[in-house]
Amino acid sequence: VFRLGAVNGEGFAFDNEKPAHQVFLQDFALDKVPVSNGDFLEFINDGGYENFRWWFSEGWEAVNREHWRAPLYWELHDDEWMIRDFSGLHPAASKKDEPVCHVSYFEASAFAKWADKRLPSEAEWEHAACYDARRKVKQAFPWGDTDPNSGNTNFFENGYWSVAPIGAFPQGANAYGCQQMIGDVWE
């Protein structure tokens, strides 16, 4: 049993995080690092956007209606996938060790199915992100209750102006060893 959400009076929380409530979780597994651009490029190159079997029907309709072939800001130039970010256009291969960004729920789900995995539920993700099973406590952040800093997460103050390479913040790992659970992408 896990207490999901924020308790009133325990600091800032968005309205969709209240009220805290108890949920039952089955055992689950979560990758220790975010999905990388390199991982997602394999999905694309394996025909991920061309095979309906990976997609929910509504997602497959969006793929065909919107002509999706890659995540937002990915562009195909001379048979090479490029990623556009704040600093320009870069080969996807040169950003293979960075977390993939700008994927929709449908794209994330299709990738997970292709990889023989699934997306975590909100409760599973929050449990992994802030529960320390050894101490049996819910904490404010994956690494504990201390505030974020440049050693444990990628926030504006780091000056990256982009995602950080996977593994760049080992001090930010949770009790299970999962890294970069906040700061790089819209979790």
N, C-alpha and C positions, 0 to 999 in steps of 0.2 A: 504494500500500500504506500502510495506516494502523495504528498500534498502538492498539488499543481496550482500555480498561480501565486499572486501576491496577497499578503495579508494587509488589510487596511491598517494604516498607521505605521507601517514599517518602511517609510520612505516613498519615493516616487514610483508609480506604476501606471501603465496605460490602463484605460478602462476595460480592455479585453483581457487583462490579466487578473481581474477581480470578479467575484470573490474567490479566494483560495478554496479549493475543495479536494477531497481525497479521491484518488483513482487507483484502480488495481492494475498493475503491470505484470505481464508475463515476462519471462526471461527474454532478452533480445541482445543482438550484437550490433555494434556501430563501428564503422571504419574509424581508424585513429586519426586520419587526416582528411581534409576536404577533397572532393573530386577535383582533379587537376585538368588544366586545358589539354594536356597530353592524353589523359584518360578520355576526355570528351572527343578529342580528335579521332581516337580509335573508333569510337561509336559512329562518328560521321563517316569515316573512311570505310566502315563495315556496312554502310548503307542504312544507318539508323533512321535517317529521315525519309527513307524510301520503302521501309517495310512496316506495314500496318500492325504487325503482330506485337510490336513493342508499345503501342500507343493505346490510350483510352480512346473510345470512339470520338468523343468531343475534341480531343487533342489531334487525332488524325484528320478530322474535318478542318481544324485550324491550320495544320501543316499544308493541306491542299488548297484551302481558301486563301491563305496568306502567303503561300509559296515559301514556307520555311525550309531552309536547307542547312541552317546552322544557328547558333545563338545570335541574339541581337548584337550588333557591332562586329560581327565576323563577316568578312568579305572574301570572295574568291577572286584572285588575280593570277592569271596565267597558271591555272591548275594548282595554286598554292593558297591555303587558307591564311588570311591575315586578320589580326585583331586591332580594331581602332580603340585608342584610349586617349586620355588627356594629352599625351605626348606624341601622338601621331599614329601611324599605321605600322604594325610589326608582324613578322611571320609568326603564326601560331606556334610553330616549333620552337621559336626562341622564348616563348612564354609557357612552355610545356609544364614547368614546375610551379606554376601559379594556380590558385583556385579558379575554377571556371566561374564566370559571372554572367549576369543577364540571361539566365535561363528561366523559362516559365515553369510552373508546376508540371505542366504536361511534358516538357522536355526533361525535367529532372526525373519524373516518373518513368518515362520511356528509357532513359539511360539506365536507371536502376534495374528495370526489368531486363534489359539487354545484358547487364552485368550479373544477372541472376541474384539480384538483391531486391530491396524495397526501400521506400522512404520511411523514416521513422515517424511515428505519430508525434503530436505536439508534446504529449506527456513523456514519451520515451526520450525525445530530444532534450526537454527541460531536465529530466532526471539525469541524463548523461552530462548535461552542461553544468549542473550545480549541486549534485548530491555526492557527498563523500561517504561511501558505504563503510569504510573502515571506522570512521568516527560516528556514523549514523546521524549525520546532520545535513541539512540543506544550507548551502552557503550562497553568498551574493554573486560570486563569479566562478568560473571553472577552477581557478587556482586557489580560491579561498575568499576571505572577506576583505582583503586589502584592496584599495582602489586600483583601477587600471593604471599602468605606466608603460613607458617605452620598452620595458623588458618583457612584458607579458601579453601585450596585444597591439594591434595595428590601428591606432586611432589617429586623428588629424595631427596631433602634436608630434608624431614621428616624422612627418615630412615626406612620407612615401608618395602621397597623392595617388595611390593606386593600391592594389592588393600586394601583399608581401609574399615572397616565395614560401611554399609549404615547408614547414619546419623552422621558420625564422624566429619563432617565439616559444622555445621549449619551456621557459618559465611559466607560460600561460596554460600548460597542460592541466587537464582535470585529474582527478584521483585514479582514473582508468588509463591515463596516458593519451587521451584524445587531445589533439592540438588545434589551435586557431578556431575555437568555437564561437568567438565574437571578434568583431573588428574588421574583417576583410570583406565579407559578403553579407547579403541580407538573409540572415538565418531564419 
